[in-house]
Amino acid sequence: MEGLFQKVVAVDGDITLNGLGISLEETSILKSSVSIVFHSAANIRFNARLEELLKSNTEGTKNLIEWSKELEKLKAFV
């Protein structure tokens, strides 16, 4: 298990945007190196409007799945 967390990198982005709001340079690096995507982005506010929840939790997940399809080494989407 030693060294495992050296392989895990959090990526700052916005799943509500096409391309996830990630720069082209960073996207290029990620597309050639990422093998596992852990999707943990979500709006969990209980008082959020339905439109807000759909945009982040449904459309956002779809955006991330579509973006992940371009990953050259993708083995798993969790």
C-alpha positions, 0 to 999 in steps of 0.5 A, a space after each residue: 500500500 505504500 506509495 499508493 496515494 502518490 498515484 491518486 491526483 484530485 483534479 479541479 474542474 467543473 462537471 457542469 461544463 463540456 470539457 469539465 472546465 479543464 485547460 487543454 494542456 492539462 486535458 492532454 496530460 490526463 488523457 494520456 496518463 489516467 487509468 481510473 476515474 473516481 467520480 465523487 462530484 455531487 450536489 448534496 444540498 437538500 434545499 437545492 432546486 431540482 434544476 440545479 441538482 439535475 445539472 450537477 448530478 445528472 448532466 455533470 455525470 454524463 459530461 464526466 463519462 463522455 470526457 472519460 471516454 477519451 482517456 487512452 488508458 482508462 480501465 475503470 470508472 468508479 
